Amino acid sequence: MGRDVGPDVVVIGSGLAGLTAARRLADAGRSVVVLDKGRRPGGRMATEELAGGARADKGAQFFTVRSPELAAAMVAWQDQGLVHEWCRGFTSPDGHPRYAVAGGMAALPAALAAGLDVRQSVHVTSVAPESGRWRVTWRAGHGVPAGSLAAPAVVVTAPVPQSAVLLSGAAEVPDLAYDPTLSLVVALDGSGAVPAPGGVQLDGDATWSWVGDNVAKGASAQPAVTLHTTAALAAERFDDDPDRLLADLLVAAAPWLGGAAVVEARCHRWRYATPTAPWPERSCTVAPGCVLAGDAFGGPRVEGAFRSGLAAADALG
């Protein structure tokens, strides 16, 4: 197993929390390596590319800004043309801006990753103390050989149940739970039936909690709709046969597709979609030099992940 000279900090997870922590640490002069098992940065800020040039956000759909920390970052992101105001409410205006990302939500973490040492397709299997440092080990796969890095500090931003597995025997991790979600993304040959401004948050629907038009919010140039199931339906059908599940979800989605033909449809399973009872603090130091972060700490959603990343970096001093 190959080992190389370690950085000051290893960050596990290239979602918004991990990239925010890495950027803050790098700006403070620390050497940082970010490891993530996914093929591209973003975590739940994920955009699917579909047939016909359509794009659909399959995870986070938009974000709000309520904190001065995120408001300050927004100035730079808007200047770069990364984010824009989508609307100020869905069923009825409430005056509070909802922001979307040009070309899809994944474009924001991709921009944040630029200039950082971010290594994708690295499946970390353990994080363990070793002679005053933290040894992060990963297995071979996806063209990446097995290896490890040791660093004085580590920030772990995976969903907390996964973090607990990585740190098994090394640190006590809070017992935090998440609701699952099934995400259906559909490319169409014409406009769907999602009313203006292009998003509907549903309460009491048997199947769906969210329906969004990716053209309306600037994620796609071609018609594409995203639908998220309720947590209850996701829990019930999470392990169903993929083909049967996709067929059933398409039937349930039909009223939102406006009679347009389906060009391509995919279903993504988010096991850890929404933390049900977030940790009260914005990060959690579980051992000297080992900090947990993510949207399960201090508050959920995109803004929660961003603020948690800042807090994790600051916790390392």
ROMI-570001 format. One record per residue (C-alpha): residue number from 1; residue in three letters; x, y, z. Coordinates in steps of 0.05 Angstrom, whole numbers. Layout:
{k:NUM; r:ALA; u:X; v:Y; w:Z};
...
***
This chain:
{k:1; r:MET; u:0; v:0; w:0};
{k:2; r:GLY; u:30; v:66; w:-22};
{k:3; r:ARG; u:39; v:123; w:28};
{k:4; r:ASP; u:61; v:194; w:13};
{k:5; r:VAL; u:81; v:254; w:54};
{k:6; r:GLY; u:21; v:281; w:89};
{k:7; r:PRO; u:-9; v:351; w:88};
{k:8; r:ASP; u:-28; v:393; w:148};
{k:9; r:VAL; u:-101; v:372; w:142};
{k:10; r:VAL; u:-139; v:317; w:106};
{k:11; r:VAL; u:-212; v:333; w:91};
{k:12; r:ILE; u:-258; v:274; w:77};
{k:13; r:GLY; u:-315; v:294; w:32};
{k:14; r:SER; u:-317; v:343; w:-26};
{k:15; r:GLY; u:-388; v:368; w:-13};
{k:16; r:LEU; u:-400; v:440; w:7};
{k:17; r:ALA; u:-379; v:430; w:80};
{k:18; r:GLY; u:-314; v:396; w:61};
{k:19; r:LEU; u:-296; v:446; w:6};
{k:20; r:THR; u:-313; v:505; w:50};
{k:21; r:ALA; u:-269; v:479; w:106};
{k:22; r:ALA; u:-213; v:464; w:57};
{k:23; r:ARG; u:-216; v:532; w:25};
{k:24; r:ARG; u:-215; v:568; w:92};
{k:25; r:LEU; u:-156; v:526; w:116};
{k:26; r:ALA; u:-118; v:536; w:51};
{k:27; r:ASP; u:-130; v:611; w:53};
{k:28; r:ALA; u:-99; v:610; w:123};
{k:29; r:GLY; u:-36; v:578; w:95};
{k:30; r:ARG; u:-49; v:505; w:113};
{k:31; r:SER; u:-34; v:450; w:63};
{k:32; r:VAL; u:-98; v:410; w:51};
{k:33; r:VAL; u:-118; v:347; w:14};
{k:34; r:VAL; u:-191; v:332; w:1};
{k:35; r:LEU; u:-212; v:260; w:-11};
{k:36; r:ASP; u:-280; v:238; w:-37};
{k:37; r:LYS; u:-308; v:172; w:-63};
{k:38; r:GLY; u:-350; v:206; w:-116};
{k:39; r:ARG; u:-329; v:220; w:-187};
{k:40; r:ARG; u:-337; v:296; w:-180};
{k:41; r:PRO; u:-342; v:346; w:-123};
{k:42; r:GLY; u:-409; v:368; w:-95};
{k:43; r:GLY; u:-439; v:313; w:-52};
{k:44; r:ARG; u:-514; v:328; w:-50};
{k:45; r:MET; u:-503; v:390; w:-93};
{k:46; r:ALA; u:-507; v:344; w:-153};
{k:47; r:THR; u:-529; v:354; w:-225};
{k:48; r:GLU; u:-546; v:298; w:-272};
{k:49; r:GLU; u:-532; v:302; w:-347};
{k:50; r:LEU; u:-587; v:270; w:-387};
{k:51; r:ALA; u:-601; v:254; w:-460};
{k:52; r:GLY; u:-612; v:311; w:-508};
{k:53; r:GLY; u:-568; v:358; w:-470};
{k:54; r:ALA; u:-616; v:364; w:-411};
{k:55; r:ARG; u:-589; v:375; w:-341};
{k:56; r:ALA; u:-625; v:364; w:-275};
{k:57; r:ASP; u:-607; v:378; w:-203};
{k:58; r:LYS; u:-619; v:312; w:-167};
{k:59; r:GLY; u:-599; v:334; w:-96};
{k:60; r:ALA; u:-603; v:404; w:-67};
{k:61; r:GLN; u:-650; v:446; w:-109};
{k:62; r:PHE; u:-636; v:518; w:-85};
{k:63; r:PHE; u:-611; v:554; w:-24};
{k:64; r:THR; u:-628; v:613; w:20};
{k:65; r:VAL; u:-583; v:663; w:55};
{k:66; r:ARG; u:-596; v:681; w:127};
{k:67; r:SER; u:-526; v:688; w:156};
{k:68; r:PRO; u:-473; v:742; w:146};
{k:69; r:GLU; u:-422; v:688; w:131};
{k:70; r:LEU; u:-460; v:662; w:70};
{k:71; r:ALA; u:-482; v:732; w:50};
{k:72; r:ALA; u:-408; v:752; w:45};
{k:73; r:ALA; u:-392; v:691; w:1};
{k:74; r:MET; u:-453; v:706; w:-42};
{k:75; r:VAL; u:-423; v:773; w:-63};
{k:76; r:ALA; u:-364; v:738; w:-96};
{k:77; r:TRP; u:-406; v:682; w:-125};
{k:78; r:GLN; u:-454; v:731; w:-157};
{k:79; r:ASP; u:-396; v:773; w:-184};
{k:80; r:GLN; u:-370; v:709; w:-217};
{k:81; r:GLY; u:-438; v:694; w:-248};
{k:82; r:LEU; u:-443; v:629; w:-209};
{k:83; r:VAL; u:-508; v:642; w:-172};
{k:84; r:HIS; u:-571; v:682; w:-185};
{k:85; r:GLU; u:-637; v:696; w:-151};
{k:86; r:TRP; u:-689; v:648; w:-176};
{k:87; r:CYS; u:-752; v:670; w:-140};
{k:88; r:ARG; u:-780; v:695; w:-74};
{k:89; r:GLY; u:-828; v:639; w:-58};
{k:90; r:PHE; u:-862; v:583; w:-95};
{k:91; r:THR; u:-937; v:576; w:-82};
{k:92; r:SER; u:-938; v:649; w:-63};
{k:93; r:PRO; u:-884; v:703; w:-57};
{k:94; r:ASP; u:-857; v:713; w:14};
{k:95; r:GLY; u:-802; v:763; w:-2};
{k:96; r:HIS; u:-745; v:717; w:16};
{k:97; r:PRO; u:-697; v:702; w:-42};
{k:98; r:ARG; u:-684; v:631; w:-65};
{k:99; r:TYR; u:-618; v:624; w:-102};
{k:100; r:ALA; u:-599; v:576; w:-158};
{k:101; r:VAL; u:-534; v:560; w:-193};
{k:102; r:ALA; u:-524; v:573; w:-267};
{k:103; r:GLY; u:-519; v:506; w:-303};
{k:104; r:GLY; u:-539; v:466; w:-242};
{k:105; r:MET; u:-521; v:463; w:-169};
{k:106; r:ALA; u:-459; v:422; w:-181};
{k:107; r:ALA; u:-425; v:482; w:-215};
{k:108; r:LEU; u:-416; v:516; w:-148};
{k:109; r:PRO; u:-375; v:462; w:-113};
{k:110; r:ALA; u:-336; v:452; w:-178};
{k:111; r:ALA; u:-316; v:525; w:-175};
{k:112; r:LEU; u:-299; v:520; w:-101};
{k:113; r:ALA; u:-254; v:460; w:-115};
{k:114; r:ALA; u:-212; v:497; w:-166};
{k:115; r:GLY; u:-142; v:507; w:-141};
{k:116; r:LEU; u:-149; v:458; w:-83};
{k:117; r:ASP; u:-118; v:388; w:-81};
{k:118; r:VAL; u:-183; v:350; w:-89};
{k:119; r:ARG; u:-177; v:275; w:-104};
{k:120; r:GLN; u:-241; v:242; w:-128};
{k:121; r:SER; u:-257; v:168; w:-133};
{k:122; r:VAL; u:-219; v:155; w:-68};
{k:123; r:HIS; u:-260; v:108; w:-23};
{k:124; r:VAL; u:-235; v:120; w:48};
{k:125; r:THR; u:-242; v:60; w:93};
{k:126; r:SER; u:-213; v:83; w:160};
{k:127; r:VAL; u:-189; v:143; w:199};
{k:128; r:ALA; u:-145; v:124; w:258};
{k:129; r:PRO; u:-95; v:158; w:305};
{k:130; r:GLU; u:-22; v:141; w:293};
{k:131; r:SER; u:36; v:171; w:331};
{k:132; r:GLY; u:3; v:238; w:343};
{k:133; r:ARG; u:-26; v:242; w:273};
{k:134; r:TRP; u:-87; v:216; w:237};
{k:135; r:ARG; u:-78; v:161; w:186};
{k:136; r:VAL; u:-130; v:162; w:130};
{k:137; r:THR; u:-132; v:97; w:90};
{k:138; r:TRP; u:-168; v:80; w:26};
{k:139; r:ARG; u:-179; v:18; w:-15};
{k:140; r:ALA; u:-163; v:7; w:-89};
{k:141; r:GLY; u:-218; v:21; w:-139};
{k:142; r:HIS; u:-241; v:63; w:-198};
{k:143; r:GLY; u:-170; v:66; w:-224};
{k:144; r:VAL; u:-143; v:92; w:-158};
{k:145; r:PRO; u:-91; v:48; w:-122};
{k:146; r:ALA; u:-98; v:34; w:-48};
{k:147; r:GLY; u:-62; v:83; w:-4};
{k:148; r:SER; u:-61; v:127; w:57};
{k:149; r:LEU; u:-43; v:196; w:82};
{k:150; r:ALA; u:-23; v:218; w:152};
{k:151; r:ALA; u:-36; v:289; w:177};
{k:152; r:PRO; u:-38; v:325; w:244};
{k:153; r:ALA; u:-112; v:340; w:233};
{k:154; r:VAL; u:-172; v:312; w:196};
{k:155; r:VAL; u:-241; v:340; w:180};
{k:156; r:VAL; u:-294; v:287; w:166};
{k:157; r:THR; u:-356; v:311; w:129};
{k:158; r:ALA; u:-388; v:246; w:108};
{k:159; r:PRO; u:-458; v:232; w:134};
{k:160; r:VAL; u:-451; v:217; w:208};
{k:161; r:PRO; u:-467; v:142; w:204};
{k:162; r:GLN; u:-412; v:135; w:152};
{k:163; r:SER; u:-365; v:177; w:194};
{k:164; r:ALA; u:-378; v:131; w:253};
{k:165; r:VAL; u:-355; v:71; w:211};
{k:166; r:LEU; u:-292; v:107; w:188};
{k:167; r:LEU; u:-274; v:126; w:260};
{k:168; r:SER; u:-295; v:60; w:292};
{k:169; r:GLY; u:-250; v:47; w:352};
{k:170; r:ALA; u:-216; v:115; w:345};
{k:171; r:ALA; u:-269; v:165; w:369};
{k:172; r:GLU; u:-340; v:167; w:395};
{k:173; r:VAL; u:-385; v:197; w:342};
{k:174; r:PRO; u:-454; v:227; w:357};
{k:175; r:ASP; u:-514; v:183; w:340};
{k:176; r:LEU; u:-550; v:226; w:288};
{k:177; r:ALA; u:-606; v:202; w:242};
{k:178; r:TYR; u:-626; v:222; w:171};
{k:179; r:ASP; u:-688; v:215; w:128};
{k:180; r:PRO; u:-678; v:185; w:59};
{k:181; r:THR; u:-703; v:212; w:-7};
{k:182; r:LEU; u:-713; v:183; w:-76};
{k:183; r:SER; u:-698; v:233; w:-132};
{k:184; r:LEU; u:-729; v:224; w:-201};
{k:185; r:VAL; u:-699; v:265; w:-257};
{k:186; r:VAL; u:-734; v:266; w:-324};
{k:187; r:ALA; u:-712; v:295; w:-391};
{k:188; r:LEU; u:-772; v:313; w:-435};
{k:189; r:ASP; u:-784; v:330; w:-508};
{k:190; r:GLY; u:-827; v:390; w:-488};
{k:191; r:SER; u:-845; v:432; w:-428};
{k:192; r:GLY; u:-870; v:400; w:-365};
{k:193; r:ALA; u:-928; v:422; w:-322};
{k:194; r:VAL; u:-892; v:454; w:-263};
{k:195; r:PRO; u:-924; v:523; w:-252};
{k:196; r:ALA; u:-886; v:588; w:-247};
{k:197; r:PRO; u:-836; v:603; w:-218};
{k:198; r:GLY; u:-816; v:530; w:-231};
{k:199; r:GLY; u:-818; v:498; w:-163};
{k:200; r:VAL; u:-871; v:467; w:-118};
{k:201; r:GLN; u:-861; v:446; w:-46};
{k:202; r:LEU; u:-915; v:395; w:-31};
{k:203; r:ASP; u:-945; v:381; w:38};
{k:204; r:GLY; u:-988; v:320; w:46};
{k:205; r:ASP; u:-977; v:289; w:-22};
{k:206; r:ALA; u:-972; v:213; w:-19};
{k:207; r:THR; u:-911; v:210; w:-64};
{k:208; r:TRP; u:-876; v:276; w:-75};
{k:209; r:SER; u:-846; v:329; w:-29};
{k:210; r:TRP; u:-816; v:372; w:-85};
{k:211; r:VAL; u:-824; v:383; w:-160};
{k:212; r:GLY; u:-778; v:430; w:-198};
{k:213; r:ASP; u:-768; v:455; w:-269};
{k:214; r:ASN; u:-694; v:457; w:-285};
{k:215; r:VAL; u:-703; v:505; w:-344};
{k:216; r:ALA; u:-741; v:555; w:-301};
{k:217; r:LYS; u:-684; v:560; w:-250};
{k:218; r:GLY; u:-628; v:562; w:-302};
{k:219; r:ALA; u:-599; v:493; w:-291};
{k:220; r:SER; u:-617; v:466; w:-361};
{k:221; r:ALA; u:-628; v:493; w:-431};
{k:222; r:GLN; u:-671; v:432; w:-448};
{k:223; r:PRO; u:-735; v:410; w:-413};
{k:224; r:ALA; u:-721; v:371; w:-350};
{k:225; r:VAL; u:-760; v:360; w:-286};
{k:226; r:THR; u:-736; v:338; w:-217};
{k:227; r:LEU; u:-782; v:304; w:-167};
{k:228; r:HIS; u:-765; v:285; w:-95};
{k:229; r:THR; u:-806; v:233; w:-57};
{k:230; r:THR; u:-829; v:240; w:14};
{k:231; r:ALA; u:-784; v:209; w:67};
{k:232; r:ALA; u:-838; v:158; w:83};
{k:233; r:LEU; u:-843; v:132; w:12};
{k:234; r:ALA; u:-767; v:132; w:6};
{k:235; r:ALA; u:-760; v:90; w:69};
{k:236; r:GLU; u:-813; v:41; w:45};
{k:237; r:ARG; u:-784; v:31; w:-25};
{k:238; r:PHE; u:-710; v:47; w:-17};
{k:239; r:ASP; u:-687; v:-24; w:-33};
{k:240; r:ASP; u:-738; v:-39; w:-87};
{k:241; r:ASP; u:-718; v:-67; w:-155};
{k:242; r:PRO; u:-691; v:-8; w:-196};
{k:243; r:ASP; u:-732; v:-20; w:-259};
{k:244; r:ARG; u:-797; v:-30; w:-221};
{k:245; r:LEU; u:-784; v:31; w:-177};
{k:246; r:LEU; u:-768; v:76; w:-237};
{k:247; r:ALA; u:-831; v:53; w:-273};
{k:248; r:ASP; u:-875; v:66; w:-213};
{k:249; r:LEU; u:-846; v:134; w:-200};
{k:250; r:LEU; u:-856; v:155; w:-273};
{k:251; r:VAL; u:-929; v:137; w:-267};
{k:252; r:ALA; u:-935; v:180; w:-205};
{k:253; r:ALA; u:-897; v:237; w:-239};
{k:254; r:ALA; u:-942; v:239; w:-300};
{k:255; r:PRO; u:-986; v:298; w:-278};
{k:256; r:TRP; u:-923; v:341; w:-272};
{k:257; r:LEU; u:-896; v:323; w:-341};
{k:258; r:GLY; u:-949; v:360; w:-381};
{k:259; r:GLY; u:-960; v:306; w:-432};
{k:260; r:ALA; u:-889; v:313; w:-459};
{k:261; r:ALA; u:-853; v:249; w:-478};
{k:262; r:VAL; u:-799; v:222; w:-433};
{k:263; r:VAL; u:-731; v:225; w:-467};
{k:264; r:GLU; u:-694; v:195; w:-408};
{k:265; r:ALA; u:-709; v:183; w:-334};
{k:266; r:ARG; u:-665; v:163; w:-276};
{k:267; r:CYS; u:-676; v:150; w:-202};
{k:268; r:HIS; u:-623; v:166; w:-150};
{k:269; r:ARG; u:-627; v:141; w:-78};
{k:270; r:TRP; u:-604; v:189; w:-24};
{k:271; r:ARG; u:-599; v:147; w:40};
{k:272; r:TYR; u:-576; v:207; w:81};
{k:273; r:ALA; u:-616; v:263; w:50};
{k:274; r:THR; u:-639; v:304; w:110};
{k:275; r:PRO; u:-615; v:304; w:182};
{k:276; r:THR; u:-675; v:295; w:227};
{k:277; r:ALA; u:-645; v:325; w:291};
{k:278; r:PRO; u:-581; v:364; w:277};
{k:279; r:TRP; u:-525; v:369; w:328};
{k:280; r:PRO; u:-532; v:436; w:365};
{k:281; r:GLU; u:-462; v:460; w:348};
{k:282; r:ARG; u:-436; v:475; w:278};
{k:283; r:SER; u:-379; v:425; w:284};
{k:284; r:CYS; u:-360; v:369; w:332};
{k:285; r:THR; u:-290; v:355; w:356};
{k:286; r:VAL; u:-290; v:281; w:372};
{k:287; r:ALA; u:-215; v:276; w:388};
{k:288; r:PRO; u:-155; v:323; w:386};
{k:289; r:GLY; u:-146; v:343; w:314};
{k:290; r:CYS; u:-208; v:306; w:289};
{k:291; r:VAL; u:-270; v:348; w:273};
{k:292; r:LEU; u:-337; v:327; w:244};
{k:293; r:ALA; u:-376; v:375; w:199};
{k:294; r:GLY; u:-434; v:375; w:151};
{k:295; r:ASP; u:-507; v:396; w:147};
{k:296; r:ALA; u:-523; v:352; w:208};
{k:297; r:PHE; u:-485; v:402; w:252};
{k:298; r:GLY; u:-518; v:466; w:273};
{k:299; r:GLY; u:-571; v:466; w:219};
{k:300; r:PRO; u:-589; v:430; w:154};
{k:301; r:ARG; u:-592; v:451; w:81};
{k:302; r:VAL; u:-539; v:485; w:38};
{k:303; r:GLU; u:-528; v:543; w:86};
{k:304; r:GLY; u:-519; v:495; w:145};
{k:305; r:ALA; u:-466; v:456; w:107};
{k:306; r:PHE; u:-429; v:520; w:89};
{k:307; r:ARG; u:-429; v:547; w:160};
{k:308; r:SER; u:-408; v:480; w:187};
{k:309; r:GLY; u:-348; v:478; w:140};
{k:310; r:LEU; u:-326; v:546; w:166};
{k:311; r:ALA; u:-335; v:524; w:238};
{k:312; r:ALA; u:-295; v:460; w:227};
{k:313; r:ALA; u:-236; v:498; w:198};
{k:314; r:ASP; u:-238; v:548; w:255};
{k:315; r:ALA; u:-241; v:491; w:306};
{k:316; r:LEU; u:-172; v:469; w:283};
{k:317; r:GLY; u:-143; v:537; w:300};
***
